Amino acid sequence: MNDSSGLTFRFHYLFLLRFPIMLMRSTWFGIFFISAGALLFEVSLTRIFSVSRWYHFAFMVVSIALLGFAASGSLLNLYPTLKRNRNAPFILSVLFSLSVVVSFYVSDKVEMDPYRIMLDPLRISYISIYYVVLSLPFLMAGLVISLYLSTHSQNAGQIYGFNLAGSAAGCLLIFAFSAAGSNIILVSSVLGAVGSLFFARNVQKLASLLVIIALIGLPGSLFEITMSPYKSLSLALNYPEARILDTEWNAVSRVDVVESPLRQAPGLSLKYGEGLEPALGTTIDGDSMSSLSEPGAFVEYLPTAAAYLKGPNTILIINPQGVDIAAAKYFSADITAAEGNPLPVRAIQRFSSLYDGVTVIHENGRTYLASTDELFDIIQISLSESIFASSVGLYGFNESYSFTVEAFEEYYAHLTEEGMVVITRWLVIPPRELPKVISLVIDTVPEPETHLAVFRSYSTVTVLVKKTPFAEYDVDGLAAFCRDRGFDMVWAPGITADEVNVYNRFPEPYFYQLTKEQLDNNAQVKKDYLFAVESPTDDSPFFFNFFQWRKVNQVVDSLQGKWQPLFEGGFMAVAILGQAGILSLALVFIPAKRVAFSRFTLRYFGLIGLGFMFVEISLMQQLILFLGQPVFSVAIVLSCILLFSGLGSVVSGRIGWNRGFVGLLGLLAVFAVGLSAGIHELLGVSMGWKILMTVGILGPLSVCMGIPFPTGIVTVGENQVPSAWCINGCASVCGSVLAIIVALSFGFQIVLACGGVCYFFAFLVRMIQKGQT
């Protein structure tokens, strides 16, 4: 054999040895892109559903996505021949790409309005349509990943690592909302089609390219969203001459500037005899209408005008609304507005001069106050939620760090000697929001009965908390203010029952009676009252969750059998958990007759699935306070966890499962003790440093979190991989909902501790398995 033939032989020999590795690496990139597309689709749906529907349905998307992934393992157990089909990954990735578009379009046309569900409970069956239609893309993506885990379990670390890294990239792509808007759905679909290129063989590559071209050519109208008819924007557009002047998206919100005859001035006195001047309005996520009215005489008839009885002041307005800015300008106040989302202010400034002369701080109120020593005569928390969503409990899952004990302590510390905190909320019947605010005052203000004044209009209730006690002349001035405008006093030092409930009358002075009872013995009120009215904390910041399971029968009886309050956070979370649990059991046990799963597979992968979700959700929620806007914070934290977990998965073979578990449990113990204190200590630092610290803190923990799954896959063997994937996915579904239920009842620190307990028992299960083998 001559040299050239020998060289050719060696080349072919090396090529044959390395070709499977090269091919495998190609599929890794396919897994990366389809994972990115799936995660982007998931986070895009949560953002879009927050606009088109309500927050509850955004929350439901997480369960749907995880169930889709879990179902893929179950399906692979039922149809193991898929493993031998060389074209399956290509076909499934194309189906993922197409199903993204179809499922979004179909789900957008399915009516899913919470108000109609309350009027017609049978409409809750529409949820099943959402589950089936929206789970299809995640089923396809999950099948691609589980196929490769099943057939190449020895490379589980690399496969799972690229899966998590792709998911991290998809999470960060949420910031493309500012350019794409709802067309972001198309981006996730295209990512799946790009992934199919890495699975394609010969002519299949041409098919992938044709799919990509066809997707890009789809009309933008296909991705327009249908908004709930009960949202503020829909109501404003009901007038024939109404129109949207501008629409902008960012990762945090959709902001619309609308021209409509609808006027917005919450709590405006009925004694104001003149009509309001025409004004533009803005909505955020289709709701929370804010009027851009210029300062005028109507301001004197707003409840917030009570804060200016002593003349011009320095004022900090948190979550500013248009009428609040107009009122402060009318009374010549020195205005600082803390708005963490720059998009609404930017939109207003293009159409109005309302913000001229206003100091705008693009941080949330808590972050700004933590970074400044400035004192204010007035700190106002604006009424930014719609009356509909507040009255039917649609914010039950929403964290609100503006209404916690720690927040009120911060407000109180930043008042001048004669300063006051001003809070206006909707007048909700039976009383829920007001007693919760009163609890916050009681828990943060010394001798609260002398520092507190409350009055109500026909639709709102306003709370004034003064740094020094209300003097007699303060109370007299406030009483005259209310009398002139037809507002009803609820509470002030020295007030009596015959001085309240005068203009907008109830059969009994309910608000006065409840407030007096709270000031006399709040512990007893919290125990006996139908709704949960204890003070929220930063560890459990659910101000709008009023649900108590132990009071459910009494609540229903008090409302003549109506189940509206049950729609609030606690009940809804348990209802979703029930659905997820039933579906999970079906997915796990239906294929069990064909492929028996081992006890180790059930216990180990179930525990690490629960543990991962407990830790992930606890960290995301706690760091919302640290990083600011919820969507921005979740994107940063989730992408960091996924990226470094992917890195941990890739190097899991070198680190080893035992050292990975020890490191994970040790770091979780440190986080359980010190994370909350660290967040409060560093709340005032700049955003750049916050992001660097977040990455530095989460990186090592996330590397350890990426190790248990791939090392477990290597242990169980090829036949058990689909079951492991399914069980892990089902546990993640239940874990995501359980984490919210635990947080609502006990706080995020307990959720984090539950995650640590799950990982500890998974470690013990793995130790026992090792001893048996």
C-alpha positions in Angstrom: 0.0 0.0 0.0 1.5 3.4 -1.1 1.5 6.4 1.2 -1.4 8.1 -0.6 -3.6 5.0 -0.2 -2.5 4.6 3.4 -3.4 8.3 4.1 -6.7 7.8 2.4 -7.4 4.8 4.5 -6.5 6.6 7.7 -8.7 9.5 6.7 -11.7 7.3 6.1 -11.0 5.4 9.3 -10.8 8.6 11.4 -13.9 10.0 9.6 -15.9 6.9 10.4 -14.8 7.1 14.0 -15.6 10.9 14.4 -18.7 11.1 12.2 -21.1 9.9 14.9 -19.5 12.5 17.3 -19.9 15.2 14.6 -23.5 14.2 13.9 -24.2 14.2 17.6 -22.9 17.6 18.0 -25.1 18.8 15.2 -28.1 17.4 17.0 -27.0 19.2 20.2 -27.5 22.5 18.3 -30.9 21.3 17.1 -31.8 20.6 20.7 -30.5 24.1 21.6 -32.8 25.9 19.0 -35.9 23.9 19.7 -35.5 24.4 23.5 -35.0 28.1 22.9 -38.2 28.2 20.8 -40.2 26.3 23.4 -39.1 28.5 26.3 -39.7 31.7 24.3 -43.2 30.4 23.4 -43.9 29.8 27.0 -42.7 33.2 28.4 -44.3 34.9 25.4 -47.7 33.3 26.2 -47.4 34.4 29.8 -46.8 38.0 28.7 -49.5 37.9 26.0 -52.1 36.4 28.3 -51.4 39.1 30.8 -52.5 41.5 28.1 -55.3 39.7 26.4 -56.8 37.8 29.4 -55.7 38.1 33.0 -52.8 37.1 35.2 -54.4 33.8 36.2 -54.2 32.4 32.7 -50.6 33.5 32.3 -49.8 31.5 35.4 -51.6 28.5 33.9 -49.3 28.5 30.9 -46.4 27.2 33.1 -48.4 24.2 34.0 -49.4 23.6 30.4 -45.8 23.7 29.2 -44.5 21.4 31.8 -47.3 18.9 31.2 -46.6 18.9 27.5 -43.0 18.0 28.3 -44.1 15.3 30.7 -46.5 13.9 28.2 -43.7 13.4 25.7 -42.0 10.8 28.0 -45.3 9.0 28.5 -46.0 8.9 24.8 -42.5 7.6 24.2 -43.2 4.8 26.6 -46.4 3.9 24.7 -44.7 4.1 21.3 -41.1 3.0 21.8 -40.8 2.5 18.0 -40.3 6.2 17.7 -36.7 5.7 19.0 -35.9 3.7 15.9 -37.3 6.3 13.4 -34.3 8.3 12.2 -36.6 10.9 10.7 -38.6 11.5 13.9 -36.5 14.4 15.3 -36.8 16.3 12.0 -40.5 15.7 11.7 -41.2 16.6 15.3 -39.2 19.8 15.2 -41.2 20.9 12.1 -44.4 20.0 13.8 -43.3 22.0 16.8 -42.7 25.0 14.6 -46.2 24.7 12.9 -48.1 23.9 16.1 -46.7 27.1 17.7 -48.6 29.2 15.2 -51.7 27.1 15.1 -52.1 26.7 18.9 -51.6 30.4 19.5 -54.2 31.3 16.9 -56.8 28.8 18.2 -56.2 29.7 21.9 -56.6 33.4 21.1 -60.0 32.7 19.6 -61.3 30.6 22.5 -63.3 32.8 24.9 -61.7 32.6 28.3 -63.2 35.4 30.4 -63.2 35.1 34.2 -66.3 37.2 34.6 -68.4 35.0 32.4 -66.9 31.9 34.1 -68.3 33.3 37.4 -71.8 33.8 35.8 -71.7 30.5 34.0 -69.4 28.0 35.8 -69.7 25.5 33.0 -67.4 27.7 31.0 -64.5 26.6 33.1 -64.5 23.5 30.9 -62.9 25.8 28.3 -59.7 25.4 30.3 -59.4 21.9 28.9 -59.3 23.3 25.4 -56.4 25.5 26.5 -54.6 22.5 27.9 -54.9 20.4 24.8 -54.2 23.0 22.2 -51.3 24.9 23.9 -49.6 21.7 25.1 -49.0 20.4 21.6 -45.9 22.5 20.8 -44.3 21.5 24.2 -45.2 17.9 23.5 -43.3 18.0 20.2 -40.3 19.7 21.7 -40.3 17.3 24.7 -40.4 14.3 22.3 -37.3 15.5 20.5 -35.3 15.9 23.7 -36.5 12.7 25.3 -35.8 10.7 22.1 -32.1 11.7 22.2 -31.9 11.2 26.0 -33.3 7.7 25.5 -31.0 6.7 22.6 -27.9 8.5 23.8 -28.2 8.3 27.6 -24.4 8.1 27.9 -24.4 11.7 26.6 -27.2 12.9 28.9 -25.0 15.6 30.4 -24.4 17.3 27.0 -27.9 16.8 25.8 -29.5 18.2 28.9 -26.9 20.9 29.0 -27.8 22.1 25.5 -31.5 21.8 26.4 -31.1 24.1 29.4 -28.7 26.5 27.6 -31.3 26.9 24.7 -34.0 27.5 27.3 -31.9 30.2 28.8 -31.4 31.9 25.4 -35.2 31.6 24.8 -35.9 33.3 28.1 -33.6 36.2 27.3 -35.3 36.7 23.9 -38.3 38.0 25.8 -36.6 41.4 25.5 -37.3 41.3 21.8 -40.9 42.2 22.7 -40.0 45.8 22.3 -39.4 45.3 18.6 -41.7 42.3 17.8 -44.7 42.8 20.0 -47.1 39.8 19.7 -45.2 38.7 16.6 -42.7 37.3 19.1 -44.7 34.1 18.6 -43.4 33.9 15.0 -39.8 34.1 16.4 -40.4 31.1 18.6 -41.8 29.2 15.6 -38.9 30.1 13.4 -36.4 28.9 16.1 -38.1 25.5 15.9 -37.7 25.4 12.2 -34.1 26.4 12.4 -33.6 23.5 14.9 -35.0 21.1 12.3 -32.1 22.0 10.0 -29.8 20.3 12.4 -31.9 17.1 12.4 -32.5 17.2 8.6 -30.9 14.8 6.1 -30.3 15.7 2.5 -33.6 16.9 0.9 -35.1 17.5 4.3 -32.9 20.6 4.7 -34.7 22.1 1.7 -38.0 21.4 3.4 -36.8 23.1 6.6 -35.8 26.2 4.5 -39.2 26.3 2.8 -40.9 26.1 6.2 -38.8 29.0 7.5 -39.6 31.1 4.4 -43.3 30.3 4.7 -43.3 31.3 8.3 -41.6 34.6 7.6 -44.2 35.3 5.0 -47.2 34.9 7.3 -49.3 38.1 7.7 -48.8 40.0 10.9 -52.6 40.0 11.5 -52.4 36.3 12.3 -50.6 37.2 15.6 -52.9 40.0 16.7 -54.4 39.3 20.1 -58.1 39.4 21.2 -58.5 41.4 24.4 -61.0 40.6 27.1 -64.1 42.9 26.8 -63.8 43.8 30.4 -60.4 45.3 30.2 -60.2 49.1 30.4 -58.9 49.4 26.8 -61.8 47.4 25.4 -64.3 49.5 27.4 -62.7 52.7 26.2 -62.9 51.6 22.6 -66.7 50.8 22.9 -67.4 54.4 21.9 -67.8 54.9 18.1 -65.3 57.8 17.9 -62.7 56.1 20.1 -59.3 55.1 18.6 -55.8 53.9 19.6 -53.2 56.5 18.8 -50.1 54.5 19.6 -49.2 51.0 20.8 -45.8 50.0 22.1 -44.4 46.9 23.7 -41.4 46.1 25.9 -40.6 43.0 27.9 -42.5 44.4 30.9 -45.7 45.7 29.3 -47.8 46.8 26.4 -48.8 50.5 26.6 -51.6 52.0 24.5 -52.4 55.7 24.1 -56.2 55.9 23.4 -58.5 58.7 22.4 -62.0 58.1 23.9 -64.9 60.0 25.4 -64.4 57.7 28.5 -63.2 59.8 31.4 -61.1 58.5 34.3 -61.0 60.2 37.7 -61.3 57.6 40.5 -63.3 58.8 43.5 -64.2 62.2 41.9 -66.9 63.9 44.1 -70.5 63.8 42.8 -70.7 67.4 43.9 -68.4 68.4 41.0 -71.0 69.8 38.7 -68.9 70.5 35.6 -67.9 67.9 33.1 -64.3 66.7 32.7 -62.4 68.1 29.7 -61.6 65.7 26.9 -58.3 64.0 27.6 -56.2 61.1 26.2 -55.7 58.0 28.3 -53.1 55.3 28.6 -53.5 51.7 29.5 -50.9 49.2 30.6 -51.5 45.6 29.4 -54.9 46.8 28.2 -55.9 47.7 31.8 -55.2 50.3 34.5 -56.5 53.3 32.5 -54.7 56.5 33.4 -56.1 59.9 32.2 -53.8 62.5 30.8 -56.0 65.4 32.1 -54.3 68.7 32.5 -54.5 70.3 36.0 -57.9 71.9 36.5 -60.6 72.8 39.1 -61.8 69.2 39.1 -58.6 68.2 41.1 -60.0 69.9 44.2 -62.8 67.3 44.2 -60.5 64.3 44.1 -59.9 62.3 47.3 -56.2 62.9 47.0 -56.7 66.6 47.3 -57.0 66.0 51.1 -53.2 65.6 51.2 -52.7 69.2 50.2 -54.9 70.9 52.8 -51.8 72.6 54.3 -50.5 73.9 51.0 -47.6 73.0 48.5 -45.4 70.0 49.4 -42.6 67.8 48.3 -44.3 64.6 47.1 -43.1 61.2 46.0 -45.7 59.4 43.8 -45.1 55.7 43.5 -46.6 54.0 40.4 -47.8 57.4 39.2 -51.2 57.9 37.4 -52.1 60.9 35.3 -54.7 62.4 37.7 -52.2 62.2 40.6 -49.6 64.1 38.6 -52.2 66.6 37.6 -53.3 67.0 41.2 -49.8 67.6 42.4 -49.1 70.1 39.7 -52.4 71.9 40.4 -51.3 72.4 44.1 -47.8 73.5 43.0 -46.0 70.5 44.6 -42.4 69.6 44.0 -43.0 66.3 42.3 -40.8 63.1 42.1 -42.4 60.2 40.3 -41.0 56.7 40.8 -41.9 54.5 37.8 -39.9 51.3 37.3 -41.2 50.9 33.7 -40.0 53.7 31.4 -42.4 52.9 28.6 -45.6 54.6 30.0 -43.8 57.8 30.8 -42.2 57.8 27.4 -45.5 57.3 25.7 -47.2 60.1 27.7 -44.4 62.5 27.0 -45.0 62.1 23.2 -48.6 63.2 23.5 -48.8 65.4 26.6 -46.9 67.9 28.7 -48.1 66.4 31.9 -44.7 65.3 33.0 -43.0 68.6 32.3 -41.2 69.8 35.4 -41.6 66.4 37.1 -38.5 64.5 38.3 -39.0 61.0 37.0 -37.1 58.1 38.6 -37.0 55.0 36.5 -36.9 52.7 39.5 -39.7 51.2 41.7 -40.5 53.1 44.8 -38.8 50.7 47.2 -35.5 50.7 45.3 -35.5 54.5 45.1 -36.2 55.0 48.8 -33.5 52.5 49.7 -31.0 54.6 47.8 -31.9 58.1 49.1 -32.0 60.0 52.4 -34.5 62.5 51.0 -37.6 63.2 53.1 -41.0 63.9 51.6 -44.1 65.8 52.9 -46.3 63.3 51.0 -45.6 59.8 49.8 -48.5 58.6 47.6 -49.1 55.1 46.3 -51.3 55.5 43.3 -54.3 53.5 42.5 -53.1 51.7 39.4 -55.3 48.6 39.3 -58.7 48.5 37.6 -61.9 48.3 39.7 -63.0 45.1 37.9 -59.8 43.1 38.5 -59.7 44.2 42.1 -63.4 43.4 42.8 -63.2 39.9 41.4 -59.9 39.0 42.9 -57.9 38.7 39.7 -54.7 39.9 41.4 -54.6 37.1 43.9 -51.3 35.6 42.6 -49.7 39.0 42.0 -46.8 39.9 44.3 -46.9 43.5 45.4 -43.8 44.7 47.2 -45.4 48.2 47.6 -47.9 46.8 50.2 -45.7 44.9 52.8 -44.6 45.6 56.3 -41.1 46.4 55.2 -42.4 48.8 52.5 -44.5 50.7 55.1 -41.6 51.0 57.4 -39.6 52.5 54.5 -42.3 55.0 53.7 -42.7 56.0 57.3 -38.9 56.5 57.7 -38.9 58.9 54.6 -41.6 61.3 55.8 -40.9 64.8 57.1 -42.1 65.6 60.7 -45.5 66.6 59.5 -45.5 64.3 56.4 -48.1 61.6 55.5 -48.5 58.5 53.4 -51.6 58.7 51.1 -53.2 55.5 49.8 -56.4 55.3 47.7 -58.0 51.9 47.0 -61.2 50.8 45.4 -64.2 50.5 47.7 -64.6 46.7 47.6 -67.6 45.0 49.3 -67.3 43.0 51.5 -64.3 45.1 52.8 -61.0 43.4 52.0 -58.4 45.8 50.8 -59.0 48.5 53.5 -58.7 46.1 56.5 -55.4 44.8 55.0 -54.0 48.3 54.7 -55.2 49.0 58.3 -53.3 45.9 59.4 -50.2 47.3 57.8 -50.6 50.6 59.6 -51.1 48.8 62.9 -48.0 46.7 62.5 -45.7 49.6 61.5 -46.9 52.8 63.2 -46.8 53.4 67.0 -50.2 54.3 68.4 -51.9 53.9 65.0 -55.3 55.2 66.2 -53.9 58.7 66.5 -51.8 58.7 63.3 -54.6 57.4 61.0 -57.5 59.0 59.1 -59.7 57.3 56.6 -62.6 58.5 54.4 -64.5 57.2 51.4 -66.2 58.4 48.2 -68.9 56.4 46.4 -66.2 54.2 44.7 -62.9 54.6 46.6 -61.5 54.7 50.1 -58.5 56.9 51.1 -56.1 56.2 53.9 -53.9 59.0 55.4 -51.1 58.0 57.7 -49.3 60.9 59.4 -45.8 60.9 60.9 -47.1 62.8 63.9 -50.5 62.4 65.5 -53.5 64.1 63.9 -54.2 67.3 65.9 -57.8 68.4 66.5 -57.5 71.1 63.8 -56.2 68.5 61.3 -59.4 66.4 61.9 -61.6 69.4 61.7 -60.1 70.4 58.4 -60.4 66.9 57.0 -64.0 66.7 58.1 -64.9 70.0 56.4 -63.1 68.8 53.3 -65.2 65.6 53.2 -68.5 67.5 54.1 -68.0 69.9 51.2 -67.4 67.1 48.7 -69.9 64.5 50.0 -67.2 62.1 51.2 -67.9 60.0 54.2 -65.5 59.9 57.1 -64.5 56.3 58.1 -62.0 57.0 60.9 -60.1 59.8 62.5 -59.0 60.4 66.1 -62.1 61.2 68.2 -64.6 60.4 65.6 -67.9 58.7 66.6 -70.3 56.4 64.8 -72.9 59.2 64.2 -70.4 61.2 62.2 -69.9 58.5 59.5 -72.0 56.8 56.8 -73.8 60.1 56.0 -73.7 60.6 52.2 -73.0 57.3 50.4 -74.9 55.2 52.9 -74.7 51.5 53.8 -77.3 49.8 56.0 -74.6 49.8 58.8 -71.4 51.8 59.1 -69.4 48.7 58.2 -66.1 50.4 57.4 -66.1 52.4 60.6 -67.0 49.3 62.7 -64.4 47.1 61.2 -61.6 49.7 61.4 -62.5 50.4 65.1 -62.4 46.7 65.8 -59.0 46.4 64.2 -57.6 49.2 66.1 -59.0 47.8 69.4 -57.9 44.1 68.8 -56.5 43.4 65.4 -55.4 39.9 66.4 -59.0 38.9 67.1 -60.2 40.4 63.8 -57.6 38.5 61.8 -58.7 35.3 63.5 -62.5 35.9 63.0 -62.8 37.8 59.8 -64.0 36.0 56.6 -61.0 37.1 54.6 -57.3 37.0 55.2 -56.4 40.5 56.3 -53.0 40.0 58.0 -50.1 42.2 56.9 -48.2 40.9 53.9 -44.4 40.8 54.2 -41.6 40.7 51.7 -41.4 37.0 52.2 -45.1 36.6 51.3 -46.0 39.8 49.4 -49.5 38.8 48.2 -51.5 41.8 49.2 -54.4 40.9 46.9 -54.8 37.3 48.2 -57.7 37.4 50.7 -58.7 33.7 50.5 -58.9 31.5 53.6 -59.7 27.8 53.3 -61.0 27.6 56.8 -63.6 30.2 56.1 -64.7 29.0 52.7 -68.2 27.9 53.8 -68.8 31.1 55.7 -67.7 33.2 52.7 -70.1 31.5 50.3 -73.0 31.7 52.8 -72.4 35.4 53.4 -72.7 36.0 49.7 -75.8 33.8 49.2 -73.9 31.0 47.5 -71.9 33.2 45.0 -68.5 31.8 44.4 -66.8 35.0 43.2 -64.3 35.3 46.2 -63.3 31.7 45.5 -61.8 32.9 42.3 -59.0 34.6 44.2 -55.5 33.2 44.5 -55.7 30.4 47.1 -58.7 28.6 45.6 -57.5 29.1 42.0 -54.0 27.7 42.8 -55.5 24.6 44.4 -57.9 24.1 41.5 -55.0 24.2 39.1 -53.0 21.9 41.3 -55.9 19.4 41.2 -56.0 19.4 37.5 -52.2 19.1 37.2 -52.2 16.3 39.7 -54.9 14.3 37.9 -53.2 14.7 34.5 -49.8 13.9 36.0 -51.0 10.6 37.5 -52.6 9.7 34.2 -49.4 10.5 32.2 -47.2 8.5 34.6 -49.4 5.4 35.2 -51.2 4.9 31.8 -48.0 3.6 30.1 -46.9 1.7 33.2 -48.4 -1.5 31.9 -46.1 -1.5 29.0 -42.9 -0.2 30.6 -42.6 -0.7 34.4 -40.7 2.1 36.1 -38.5 1.3 39.0 -39.0 2.8 42.5 -35.7 4.6 42.1 -37.0 6.3 38.9 -40.2 7.4 40.6 -38.7 8.6 43.8 -35.5 10.2 42.5 -36.8 12.0 39.5 -40.0 13.1 41.3 -38.0 14.6 44.1 -35.5 16.5 42.0 -38.4 17.7 39.8 -40.1 19.1 42.9 -36.9 20.4 44.3 -35.9 22.3 41.1 -39.2 24.1 40.9 -39.3 25.0 44.6 -35.9 26.5 44.5 -36.4 28.2 41.1 -39.7 29.8 42.0 -38.6 30.9 45.4 -35.4 32.6 44.0 -37.3 34.2 41.2 -40.0 35.7 43.5 -37.6 36.9 46.2 -35.3 38.6 43.6 -38.2 40.5 42.1 -37.8 42.9 45.0 -34.1 43.1 44.4 -34.1 43.6 40.6 -37.3 45.6 40.2 -39.9 44.8 37.5 -41.3 41.2 37.7 -40.9 40.3 34.1 -37.4 41.7 33.8 -36.4 40.0 37.1 -37.9 36.6 36.1 -36.1 36.8 32.8 -32.7 37.5 34.3 -33.0 35.0 37.2 -34.6 32.2 35.1 -32.0 32.5 32.3 -29.2 32.6 34.8 -30.5 29.4 36.5 -31.0 27.6 33.2 -27.7 28.6 31.7 -25.6 27.7 34.7 -27.7 24.5 35.2 -26.9 23.6 31.6 -23.2 24.2 32.3 -23.5 22.0 35.4 -25.1 19.3 33.3 -22.3 19.3 30.8 -19.6 19.0 33.5 -21.6 16.6 35.7 -19.5 13.6 34.8 -16.4 15.4 36.0 -17.9 16.8 39.2 -19.8 13.7 40.2 -23.3 13.4 41.6 -22.2 13.1 45.3 -20.2 16.3 45.2 -22.9 18.0 43.3 -25.5 17.2 45.9 -23.3 18.2 48.8 -22.5 21.6 47.1 -26.2 22.1 46.3 -27.4 21.4 49.9 -24.7 23.5 51.4 -25.5 26.5 49.2 -29.3 26.2 49.8 -28.6 26.3 53.6 -26.6 29.5 53.1 -29.4 31.0 51.0 -32.1 30.0 53.5 -30.2 31.9 56.2 -28.8 34.9 54.4 -30.6 35.7 51.1 -33.5 37.8 52.5 -31.1 39.9 54.7 -28.8 40.4 51.7 -31.6 41.6 49.5 -32.7 44.3 51.9 -29.1 45.4 52.6 -28.2 45.8 48.9 -31.6 47.1 47.7 -30.3 50.6 46.9 -27.2 49.7 44.7 -27.2 50.3 41.0 -28.9 47.9 38.5 -25.6 46.9 36.9 -24.2 45.8 40.2 -27.4 44.0 41.0 -27.3 42.0 37.8 -23.6 41.1 38.5 -24.4 40.1 42.0 -27.4 38.0 40.9 -25.2 36.1 38.4 -22.5 35.6 41.0 -24.9 34.4 43.6 -27.0 32.1 41.4 -24.2 30.8 39.2 -22.6 28.3 41.7 -26.0 27.1 43.0 -27.3 26.6 39.5 -24.3 24.6 38.4 -25.0 22.2 41.2 -28.7 22.1 40.3 -27.8 20.9 36.8 -26.0 17.8 38.0 -28.7 15.5 39.6 -30.8 14.9 36.4 -28.1 13.8 33.9 -26.2 11.7 36.4 -29.5 10.0 37.3 -30.2 9.4 33.6 -26.9 7.6 33.2 -27.8 5.4 36.2 -31.3 4.2 35.3 -30.5 2.9 31.8 -32.1 3.4 28.4 -35.5 1.8 29.0 -36.2 4.0 32.0 -35.3 7.3 30.4 -38.8 8.1 29.0 -40.3 7.3 32.4 -37.7 9.4 34.2 -38.4 12.3 31.8 -42.2 12.0 32.3 -42.0 11.7 36.1 -39.6 14.7 36.3 -41.9 16.8 34.2 -45.0 15.8 36.1 -43.3 16.6 39.4 -42.2 20.0 38.0 -45.8 20.7 37.1 -47.0 20.0 40.6 -44.0 21.7 42.1 -44.7 24.9 40.3 -48.2 25.1 41.7 -47.3 23.8 45.1 -44.6 26.4 45.4 -47.3 29.2 45.0 -49.6 27.5 47.5 -46.9 27.2 50.1 -45.8 30.8 49.4 -49.3 32.1 49.9 -49.6 30.4 53.2 -46.0 30.4 54.6 -43.7 32.5 52.5 -40.9 32.1 50.0 -38.3 31.1 52.6 -40.3 28.0 53.4 -40.6 27.3 49.7 -36.8 27.4 49.5 -36.5 25.1 52.5 -39.0 22.6 50.9 -36.7 22.6 47.9 -33.7 21.8 50.1 -35.7 18.9 51.8 -36.6 17.4 48.4 -33.0 17.5 47.2 -31.9 16.0 50.6 -34.2 13.0 50.2 -33.2 12.6 46.5 -29.6 12.4 47.8 -30.6 9.7 50.3 -32.5 7.8 47.5 -29.4 7.9 45.3 -27.1 6.7 48.2 -29.4 3.8 48.9 -29.5 2.9 45.2 -25.7 3.0 45.1 -25.5 0.7 48.1 -27.8 -1.8 46.5 -25.9 -1.9 43.2 
